[in-house]
C-alpha cells in the first residue's frame, strides 16, 4: 500500500469512520500523516434546520457536542451525523439564511459532509416545498436512520435511493398521504440485508398513516427468519391490513390459520393474559426445540412473534372514541412473564364478627404494575364524604389521562374468601388495573362473569346459618339484594390493594400466585359465601383462571381437613411452584399430579407434620422431571440421600440441568458418612461418579465439584446439618 497515490489515501480516509481511522493510524506507514490529519481535524456534527412561516429564510444551527459551530468554518474533514428538521422554534438559537442562498450555496456543502447519518423530520410542522425537495435531492450520502412524513415525490425517491445504497437500518414513516407505490419500496426494504426496524405507526402523533402491514410483509419476515437472515432486535410495526385483521380474528377464535406462501408448516397460536395473540413456529411450550441451529428452551427462546394488540381509546371530554390495532413483528428472546396476580388464603380463629367458627381469607392482589397504570387507592368512596368524592374526581382525571396513553385489556383482581367451621366463606374481590372511563362513570357495580359461572353482588349482612331446606345459598347467606343505582359500596383497602366483590372476575384474568395463611386480617369483607358453594362454584372458577401459578401454604397455621382436601382435589390447574406442609394424603396426591403435568419447577416441603415414606418416590419423580429447577426439604422430616445426589449428578453429565438448579435439605445417614469421608480422606461410594475436585474447610464444611465439557459445574456442599447441591455456571 506504500505505492498507493496520496489522493486515493485521502479520499479513502474521508469515507472511513472515526474509529476506523484510529485503527489505521496504528499501522504506521509513510501515509500515516494523512490519516493523522483526518483524525485531528475531523468533527462529528449535528445539524438543526427550521423554516419560519414566511418561507423566505432558513434557520440553521450546527453543534459539535454542546459547542456551536459556524457554517463558514466547515471543512472537508467534518462529518454531519445527525440532521434534525423542525425540532426547535426559538429564533435566537438559529442563524438566519435566505432561502435561495441556502439552496444554492450552503446545502451542497452540508450534503457533501453527511454520511452514515440520522435524519429526523418533525411531522407536526409545515415546510416549504422548494426546501424539502432541495434537501431530499441533495442528500446523496448514506443514511442509517430515517424518520419522516410524506412531503412530496422527492421524499419517496430519497427513501428508495437510501434503500438501494444498502446502509439504511431503521425507517419510520408518518402521515396519511403516502402513495400506493410506497408499498413496493417498503417490501424492498424488508428484503434489505441491513434492515432492522420499520415503523408505520407513531403513538405520539394524532395522525394515522395510510400504510398498513399486510400479509406479504409477514411472509417476507417469516421467510427471512427461517433463512437466518434476521438479526436480534428486528421489528416491524404498523396498522394491520384487512387480511391481517382476519388473521387476528382467526387467532382469537382458535381457528386454523392459513398456510403462508412459501412455508411448509402452519404457525402455532396461543393466548396471553391481555388478549395478546402471538404466532410462533413450533410449540411454544415444548421443553426444547431447534431454531436457526440454536437449541433454546421455553425460558430463553428465539422466535418470530406476531403481536396483534387491540387498544380502545375512549374519553369523557368529547374526544371521539376510536379503535386502534397495532401489529408488530419482532424477533426477540421470549421469557416467562412475571407474576401479575396473587391469591392469598388465611385462617384466623379470632374474628369478632363470628362467634363460632374459623375465618378463611382468600385474597387476590396485584404484586406489580404493568405499563403506565398505577392504582393505590379505592375508586368508590364512602357516600357522603366530600373529601373522598373530590379525591375520586381527581383519580378519574388521572385515569383518563393514563387511559389515553395505554390500556391493558382484562382485569387485575384481588379475591378474598373467609371461612370455615361455621360453614360460611367471606368473599371480596379487588380490581387493580386501569379501568375504562365507562366503568369509572358507572354508578352501579356490574357483574363480571367467569366462564360458565356467575356470582351476583349482594349487600353485606351479618353471618347467618344457611337454610336447611335449600341446597344453594346466596352470596350473603340469605335473600339477594340487587345493586341499586347510584349506590357506592365501600371498599376494604390496605397499603397496596383494594378489595371488592368476587363478581369482578372475568375470563381475561389469570391467577399467578395462591397464598394460604399469609394474608393479614381485614376489618370488613363485603360478601359471605357458604363453604359448599366455595367448593362447587368458586373453586372451579379459581381452577379455570389459575395457570403457571405459585402455591404457598403457611405451615404454622392449622386448616380444616375438609377444606384442604377439597382444595387439593379441586385445584387441577398446572402449578409452577409449590410450598406446603403435610396436610394429608390429598396433599401428596396433588403434588404427584402437578409433577405429572410437567410444569412444576420449584417444590418446597416443610412443616412439623411427618411426611409419609412414600413421599421419597414423589421426590425422585420430581428430580427426574425435565422441568425440575429447585427442591427444598430442609424444614421437614425428609432428608437428602445418596439416590437423590446420584440422580442430580447423572442429569448433570447428560446436560439436562438448567441454570439455577438446586437441592437443599438435611443429610441422611449415608450422606453423613460421605461427609466424614470427605473430611478425613475416606473412600467415596463406588456408585458415585468421581468428582473432579474436593475441598474441606475448617468449620467442617466440605465441597465436591463435578465438571463436564461445556460451561457449568455441579457442586455439592456438606455440613453437619445440611446438604446443598447446586449448578454453578
C-alpha positions, -999 to 999 in steps of 0.1 A, spaced: 0 0 0 31 23 2 28 28 -36 -8 39 -34 -13 76 -46 -18 101 -18 -50 114 -34 -65 79 -31 -55 76 5 -70 110 13 -103 100 -4 -103 67 14 -98 84 48 -127 107 40 -150 77 38 -138 59 70 -154 63 104 -135 79 132 -129 46 150 -116 31 117 -92 60 113 -78 53 147 -71 17 138 -55 28 105 -33 53 123 -18 25 145 -5 6 114 23 31 108 32 37 72 45 66 52 10 77 46 2 78 83 5 117 82 -26 118 60 -46 96 85 -33 117 114 -46 149 97 -81 134 92 -82 122 128 -71 155 142 -94 177 121 -125 156 119 -155 169 138 -188 149 142 -216 175 139 -253 177 145 -273 199 121 -306 216 131 -328 231 104 -361 251 106 -382 272 83 -404 301 96 -439 307 82 -428 334 57 -408 308 36 -382 333 28 -355 322 53 -339 290 66 -328 288 102 -297 267 108 -277 257 138 -247 233 139 -234 217 171 -203 197 180 -215 182 213 -225 213 232 -203 237 212 -218 259 184 -201 256 150 -205 284 124 -213 271 90 -184 292 75 -159 271 94 -169 238 79 -142 218 60 -139 186 41 -128 168 73 -161 174 91 -189 148 91 -226 155 98 -240 126 118 -275 139 127 -299 161 108 -329 173 128 -355 193 109 -383 213 127 -375 204 163 -366 238 177 -386 270 172 -366 295 193 -354 323 169 -324 332 190 -309 297 186 -305 298 148 -286 316 121 -309 331 95 -300 325 59 -320 335 28 -338 306 12 -321 310 -22 -287 313 -8 -292 282 14 -303 261 -16 -276 272 -39 -246 278 -17 -249 261 17 -270 230 10 -245 214 -14 -217 218 12 -239 203 40 -250 174 18 -214 165 9 -205 162 46 -235 140 56 -226 103 56 -238 74 78 -262 99 94 -296 100 111 -324 121 95 -354 131 116 -382 154 104 -408 168 128 -441 157 112 -462 183 130 -446 212 112 -451 226 76 -421 232 53 -417 250 20 -418 226 -9 -387 240 -25 -368 235 7 -378 198 12 -373 190 -24 -338 206 -24 -328 187 8 -340 153 -4 -324 158 -38 -291 169 -24 -286 143 3 -266 116 -15 -247 102 14 -257 70 31 -284 74 58 -286 49 87 -319 61 102 -348 80 86 -379 94 102 -401 115 80 -436 122 68 -447 124 32 -437 158 17 -437 151 -20 -423 128 -46 -387 137 -39 -392 122 -4 -402 88 -19 -372 90 -43 -349 98 -14 -361 67 6 -358 44 -24 -323 57 -31 -312 51 5 -326 16 4 -305 10 -28 -274 23 -11 -278 -5 14 -269 13 47 -304 21 59 -313 1 91 -343 20 107 -372 36 88 -402 53 104 -429 68 82 -456 92 95 -486 109 80 -516 99 58 -506 108 23 -482 82 12 -487 70 -23 -496 33 -31 -462 29 -48 -446 31 -14 -457 -5 -7 -431 -18 -32 -404 4 -17 -412 -9 18 -410 -46 7 -377 -40 -9 -365 -25 24 -377 -56 43 -355 -77 19 -325 -54 25 -296 -72 44 -293 -42 67 -330 -40 76 -336 -38 114 -368 -19 121 -397 -5 101 -423 16 120 -455 26 102 -473 36 134 -464 65 157 -483 69 190 -470 104 196 -489 117 166 -526 122 163 -525 114 126 -525 78 113 -506 66 84 -524 51 54 -497 24 51 -506 -9 67 -488 -41 75 -501 -67 51 -497 -105 47 -470 -101 21 -448 -83 46 -454 -110 71 -444 -137 46 -412 -118 38 -403 -116 75 -411 -153 81 -391 -164 51 -361 -144 62 -365 -157 97 -362 -193 86 -332 -185 64 -315 -170 95 -312 -135 78 -328 -115 107 -307 -100 134 -317 -97 170 -340 -67 175 -357 -69 141 -391 -52 144 -420 -43 121 -448 -22 135 -479 -7 119 -517 -8 114 -529 -42 102 -545 -46 68 -578 -63 63 -562 -97 57 -541 -92 89 -573 -83 108 -588 -115 96 -557 -134 107 -561 -117 141 -598 -128 144 -590 -164 134 -563 -164 161 -587 -151 188 -613 -176 179 -589 -205 179 -594 -213 142 -568 -229 120 -545 -203 105 -538 -202 67 -507 -217 53 -485 -188 44 -469 -187 9 -435 -203 8 -439 -221 42 -444 -258 47 -459 -257 82 -486 -236 99 -478 -213 128 -490 -222 163 -510 -197 183 -515 -192 220 -533 -166 241 -518 -145 269 -535 -126 297 -541 -93 279 -557 -105 247 -523 -106 231 -520 -132 204 -486 -145 194 -478 -167 165 -446 -186 165 -431 -215 146 -431 -247 167 -448 -254 200 -441 -226 224 -444 -249 255 -420 -276 242 -392 -282 266 -366 -278 238 -366 -272 201 -341 -261 175 -344 -227 157 -317 -213 134 -292 -240 146 -296 -229 182 -311 -250 210 -334 -230 232 -358 -237 260 -390 -220 270 -372 -196 293 -348 -184 267 -362 -188 233 -358 -170 199 -389 -169 179 -406 -148 153 -436 -133 171 -466 -115 156 -483 -93 180 -519 -82 173 -529 -59 201 -563 -41 203 -564 -8 222 -597 10 227 -593 47 234 -623 64 250 -626 97 268 -653 117 285 -640 151 272 -655 149 238 -627 130 221 -643 106 196 -637 70 206 -617 51 181 -603 16 179 -566 12 172 -549 -20 163 -512 -24 165 -494 -51 146 -458 -58 154 -434 -84 141 -405 -89 165 -376 -112 167 -367 -113 204 -359 -135 233 -392 -145 249 -391 -151 287 -418 -163 310 -439 -135 324 -435 -123 359 -463 -129 384 -492 -104 379 -517 -117 405 -517 -131 440 -542 -153 457 -540 -155 495 -557 -177 520 -556 -173 557 -572 -189 587 -579 -166 616 -597 -182 646 -604 -148 663 -628 -126 643 -653 -106 663 -680 -109 636 -682 -146 640 -690 -162 674 -683 -198 664 -661 -206 636 -628 -200 618 -623 -174 591 -606 -183 558 -593 -153 538 -586 -158 501 -573 -126 486 -561 -118 451 -538 -89 448 -515 -75 422 -478 -77 430 -466 -52 404 -478 -26 379 -477 -31 342 -472 -2 318 -483 33 329 -512 20 351 -509 29 387 -537 24 413 -531 26 450 -564 39 464 -601 29 462 -621 45 434 -655 42 451 -656 64 482 -679 62 511 -711 80 502 -714 114 519 -677 121 523 -669 153 503 -631 148 506 -634 112 492 -657 125 465 -632 151 455 -604 126 455 -625 103 433 -628 131 407 -591 137 407 -584 100 403 -609 98 374 -590 126 356 -557 108 362 -571 75 350 -585 93 319 -551 107 311 -533 74 316 -561 56 297 -554 77 266 -517 67 269 -522 30 272 -548 5 283 -543 -32 291 -574 -53 284 -585 -76 311 -590 -70 348 -564 -74 376 -582 -86 406 -580 -95 442 -603 -122 456 -608 -125 493 -625 -155 509 -631 -163 546 -644 -194 563 -648 -222 578 -662 -242 607 -693 -221 606 -698 -234 570 -695 -199 556 -669 -181 535 -664 -143 534 -657 -132 499 -642 -100 485 -625 -90 452 -603 -61 443 -596 -47 408 -561 -35 405 -558 -21 370 -567 9 349 -605 7 343 -623 21 313 -638 55 316 -672 39 313 -666 19 344 -654 50 362 -686 68 355 -709 39 361 -727 43 394 -737 7 399 -713 -22 400 -718 -46 371 -712 -83 374 -683 -98 356 -686 -135 345 -662 -163 349 -666 -188 320 -697 -209 326 -704 -193 360 -715 -160 375 -717 -146 411 -742 -119 420 -734 -89 441 -753 -88 474 -753 -63 502 -733 -70 534 -752 -88 561 -743 -104 593 -735 -142 593 -764 -165 594 -769 -202 592 -778 -214 558 -814 -226 554 -817 -263 558 -842 -268 531 -821 -251 504 -793 -268 485 -777 -235 474 -773 -203 494 -770 -168 480 -737 -150 484 -747 -133 516 -763 -164 531 -799 -150 527 -821 -133 502 -803 -115 475 -804 -77 474 -796 -63 439 -774 -33 435 -794 -1 433 -785 28 410 -761 55 425 -751 34 454 -714 33 462 -701 3 481 -672 9 505 -640 -9 497 -616 -25 521 -581 -11 515 -546 -18 527 -513 -3 517 -512 -18 482 -545 -34 473 -582 -26 471 -607 -55 479 -641 -57 463 -666 -83 452 -660 -116 435 -682 -107 406 -654 -86 391 -637 -117 378 -636 -123 341 -622 -148 316 -593 -124 309 -580 -127 345 -552 -150 355 -541 -162 389 -504 -163 392 -500 -169 430 -521 -186 457 -510 -179 493 -527 -196 522 -521 -183 557 -500 -153 548 -527 -126 544 -535 -101 571 -569 -98 587 -591 -73 570 -616 -54 592 -646 -59 569 -653 -80 539 -683 -73 516 -696 -108 508 -702 -140 526 -701 -174 508 -711 -208 521 -683 -233 522 -703 -257 500 -707 -230 474 -670 -223 475 -663 -260 467 -689 -262 440 -686 -228 423 -657 -206 435 -631 -234 434 -639 -244 398 -637 -207 389 -603 -205 405 -592 -236 387 -602 -221 353 -582 -189 360 -551 -204 376 -522 -210 352 -485 -214 359 -491 -202 394 -472 -203 427 -490 -221 455 -477 -213 491 -493 -227 522 -480 -214 556 -472 -244 576 -476 -227 610 -514 -224 606 -540 -252 611 -566 -258 584 -599 -277 584 -593 -311 568 -625 -309 546 -612 -275 533 -577 -286 524 -589 -319 509 -614 -301 487 -588 -276 477 -561 -301 468 -587 -322 449 -603 -294 431 -573 -273 421 -561 -291 390 -545 -263 370 -508 -267 363 -486 -250 390 -451 -236 386 -441 -235 423 -454 -252 454 -446 -247 491 -466 -267 516 -465 -287 547 -481 -322 550 -518 -318 551 -530 -353 544 -529 -378 516 -547 -354 492 -517 -331 496 -493 -358 483 -516 -368 455 -519 -331 444 -481 -328 443 -478 -360 422 -505 -347 399 -486 -314 395 -454 -333 387 -472 -353 360 -485 -321 344 -449 -312 336 -447 -276 345 -437 -277 382 -403 -262 387 -399 -253 424 -410 -275 453 -406 -268 490 -418 -293 516 -419 -281 552 -439 -282 584 -439 -301 616 -462 -328 604 -444 -360 594 -443 -367 557 -450 -404 548 -423 -426 534 -440 -427 500 -430 -390 496 -395 -401 486 -409 -418 454 -426 -385 446 -394 -365 452 -374 -389 429 -401 -384 402 -397 -347 406 -359 -348 404 -362 -367 371 -387 -343 357 -375 -322 327 -388 -290 345 -371 -296 378 -353 -265 390 -352 -264 428 -362 -287 457 -360 -276 493 -369 -302 520 -347 -287 548 -376 -277 570 -393 -311 571 -386 -346 584 -374 -356 549 -336 -359 542 -314 -358 511 -300 -393 505 -274 -407 481 -300 -417 455 -310 -380 451 -274 -370 448 -268 -397 421 -299 -385 402 -286 -349 401 -251 -359 391 -263 -382 363 -286 -355 349 -256 -331 350 -234 -353 329 -263 -357 304 -266 -319 302 -302 -319 314 -298 -294 343 -307 -257 339 -293 -226 353 -305 -222 389 -308 -259 397 -306 -266 434 -314 -293 460 -314 -284 497 -321 -304 528 -308 -322 558 -284 -352 552 -294 -388 556 -272 -413 574 -253 -423 542 -248 -386 533 -233 -381 567 -209 -409 561 -200 -393 528 -194 -360 546 -170 -377 571 -152 -394 542 -145 -360 526 -133 -345 559 -110 -374 568 -99 -388 535 -121 -419 534 -133 -438 504 -163 -424 484 -192 -447 474 -185 -466 442 -218 -458 426 -210 -421 428 -191 -407 398 -157 -394 409 -157 -356 414 -131 -335 396 -122 -317 428 -129 -319 466 -122 -294 493 -126 -292 530 -127 -262 553 -120 -256 590 -156 -253 600 -164 -290 590 -176 -278 556 -167 -299 526 -174 -295 489 -174 -317 458 -172 -304 423 -181 -322 390 -172 -308 356 -180 -318 321 -173 -304 286 -190 -271 282 -200 -244 307 -212 -252 342 -200 -270 372 -220 -291 397 -212 -286 434 -223 -304 465 -217 -286 498 -219 -307 530 -220 -297 567 -231 -313 599 -267 -301 594 -274 -296 558 -266 -305 522 -267 -280 493 -263 -293 457 -264 -266 430 -253 -259 394 -228 -231 390 -223 -215 356 
